[in-house]
């Protein structure tokens, strides 16, 4: 019975290692997704800032010409 017990133990350890590796992969993927979302938020905020600045510049120019 020792051989079967060893085989069961080794199979359980291998399954645990695979599970841990998959979990790590999922965590890394989620971290990368969060990073891309943050980058997109920054770019959106920068574009909004630039649009507001351009709009304000146009308004200032129109006021100066009146």
Residue pairs with C-beta under 8 A, 6 or more apart in sequence:
none
